[in-house]
Amino acid sequence: YASISDGYMDQQEVAVRMKQVAQSLSESKRKCPSGSSQPNPCIVLWSMHARDFVRKGFGATMGLFETLRAYSTYSGCTWAVSEAFAKDWTKWKLGLFWASVVPNDQWQARFAAASICGNLNVSFWSPLLPLKCENNPPSAKGEGAFVRSPACNGPGPPTG
């Protein structure tokens, strides 16, 4: 992304940056394995709304979220959100990152019944717990390896 010299972005610059982020999310998601060979694939249930991203610092939160989303998708997880979340997220004109939308009348029970996602470090988002997992959650150890790998960072600078 182009750097901002004065730290201020006007409304048009924000719109351009959000389009770049949405395109980046789409491109990285395409590179991840589709589907899962597991009989009960991992499903990440995500609940943190856009207003919570802003409250925690939008840029920092999006940076951590993108890594988490990319790693979990790379690990074979799909993402699900509630109808209310999907409506709110798209109202902010943010790009879709989920594979399915859970009806509002089923969301609370499903989120409550899901387990904590392995030992992933989600302390940045506390006191909220923005995600839970159904079946075979990814691990923090795997996330650390993923972040250092070409799968996350690309092949590196050209040589020769």
Disulfide bonds with the S-S distance in Angstrom:
Cys42-Cys77 2.32
Cys117-Cys133 2.01
